[in-house]
C-alpha cells in the first residue's frame, strides 16, 4: 500500500467539504481535466535535455528519462501536448463496511520507432475516520490509515452537518497523464 501523507489527505478532505454530496449514496465526486501544449525550443539528444516553451511564453528545461525510447524523433519546433486528468470520489462508509486502503498504477509508452507518446495512471484509495468536528471553527479532524491526524477547515461549513464523529470516509484519488508529440507543421 502506498502511504499518503497528511498533506495528501488534507488536500482530499478539503475537496470533500468544497463540493456537494449526492443524497442517494452519500458520494462526492469531482473531476478536472487540464490540457497544455508547448513547443520544443531546444533539444540535446546526447544529454537528453529538452527545453519547452509554454503558451504564455514560459520556458522549462528538464532531462528526459531513459525510459522514453523515441526521444531521437523529437525535433525543435515539435509540439508536445500534455493532458492531465484527476478525479476524487469520497464515500461515507456504512458502519459494517470494511475499510479500503489500496493503490494501483500503470504506465505505457509508444513502441520504438512510433510517434513519441506515453501515458501513466494511478489510483489510491484510503479510509479515514472523523475524530472531531468543530462547528464554531468549521473544522474537522481526520485520522488516516497510518494513524496520522489532520485538521481541515471545511470550505462549505454546511457539509459538517452531514457527518458525525466516528464516521468513516473512503477517499479515492485517481490521476492520469498522457503526453504526445506532434511534428511541426501538422
N, C-alpha and C positions, 0 to 999 in steps of 0.2 A: 504494500500500500504506500502511496506517495503521501508524505506529510504536508499539510498546508499550514503555514504559519498564521499567527494572529492577524497579520495584515491581510492575508488572503481571505480568511474567514470574515474579517471585518468588512472588506470590500463587498463580499457576497451578502452579508447581513444588511449592509447599508442599502443595497439594491432591494433586498427583501422588503424593507419598510418604505421604499420610494415608489412602489407600484401597487396597484390594487390586486386583491385575490379573487379568483374565480370561486363563487359561492358553492358550486356543486362539490368540488373535491378539495377545496382549500389549497389549490395550487397557484403559484405565482410564476409567470414566465415573462422573460424579457430577452429580446434578441437585437443584435446590432451587426450590420454589415458595413465594412469600410473598404473602399477601393481607391488605390493610389497608383498613379503612373509616374514613371521617372525615366529620363533619358540617360543612356550611358555616355558620360562625358570623357572618361579615361579608363583604360584597362591595361594592366601589365600582366600578361599571361604567365611570365616566368615567376613572379611573386604572388600571383593570384589576387592582386589588389585592384579593386574596382571603385570608381567614383561615379555616383549617380547624382543627377540634378533634378530636384522635385519641381512640381508645378508652380510653386511660389518662388523659385529661384534658389532655394536652399540646397546645398550640396552635402553629401555624406560619402565618406570613403571607408571602405572595410575590406577585410581579407575574406575571400570565398573559400569555404571548406573543401577539402579534397573529395568529399562525397559528391560534390557537384561534378558530374562526369563530362558535361558538354560545354564547359566554360570556353574552350577554344573556338566555339562557334559564335560567341558573343563579340560584337564589334561596337566601336564608338558610333553613336547615333541610334543604336537599337533602343527600343522602348521596353522597359521592364514594368510589368503590371503585377501588382500585389493586391490580393483580395484577402481580407481578414474577417472571419465570421466568429462571433462569440454569442453564446446564449447562456441563460441562467434559468433554472427551474427550481423552485422551492416548494416543498410539500409538507404539510403538517402530518406527522405520522399518527396512526391510531395507537392507543396505549399498548396493545398486544403485538404491534408490528415490530419486526426485527430491525435493528439499526443497519444502515448500509454505509460501508466505508470501502470504496474501491477506486481503482484508477486503470485507465487503458490508454494506449497511444499507438499510432500507426503513421508511417511515412512512406512516400514513394517518389521516385524521380523518373525522368524520361530515360528511355533506353539510349545507350551510346549511339551517337550519330543523329538522333532525333532533335527536333527543336527543343532547346533548353526549357525545362519546366520541372516543377516539383510541388508536392502537397504534403502537409503534415497535419495531424489532428490529435487531440487528446480530450479525455473526459474524466472528470474527477467527481466522485460523489462522497460526501461526508454527512454524518448525522451529528447535529449539535443539540444541546439541551438548553432550555431557557432557565437560567439560575436566578435572575432577579429582573424586576420591571420597576422603573422609577417614573411614574406618571407626571410628576412635577418637573423633572428634568428631561422628560421624553427620551429616556434611555432604556436599553435592555442589555442584560449581561448574559452571554452565552458561554457554555463550556464545550470545547471541541473534543474530538475523539482521543487526543493525547492528554486531555485534562487541562489544556490551556484555557484561560478565561479572556474574554474580550467584551468590553462595554462599548456599545454603539449608540449614537444618537439617532432616533427614528426620524427619517425625512418627513414622514406623514404620521404624526402622533396618534391619529385615529386608528391606525393599524394596531397599536398596542392594545386596544380593546378586544382584538380578535384572538389574542393569545394569553396564556397564563403560565406562571412558574411551573416547571415540570414538563411542559410541552416539549416534544422533540421535533426537529425540523430536518428533513433530508434535503440537502443542497447539492444540485448537480450543475457543475460548470463545464461547458464544452467550448472548445475553440478550434478553429481550423484556419490554416494559412495556405494559400495557393499562389505560386509565383510562376509567371510565364514571361518569355521573351519574344517580342515581335520585331522582326527585321525592319530596319529603317526603310521608309518609302512605302510601307504597306498601309 
